[in-house]
Amino acid sequence: MKLSLSVNLSDILTEKKSILENLFSWGSIFDNGFHPGRIFRLVKETGLNGIELVASKNMNERDIERVKKILNEHEISVLSLHQPILTL
């Protein structure tokens, strides 16, 4: 069994946060002042195998390439990709 941390695309590319994500705290660990580099170090230190990446509705090919580069720099694997979550 592999263990992962669920991470929103907008947690890595913060300029992608929607108005709702900026207005309301969704309980993300990133909302508590953690930045992606610190979280990725903690993922490795705690022995997690990677992350589950939650896609964004406005995600494009350029975003995917940027996220790949960031995750490669931190040697973090994407174990699963989750479709965008519908916000009401």
Buried (B, 14 or more C-beta within 10 A) or exposed (E): EEEBBEBBBBBBBEEBBEEEBEEEEEEBBBEEEEEBEEBBEEBBEEEBBBBBBBBBEEBEEEBEEBBEEBBEEBEBEBBEEEEEEEEE
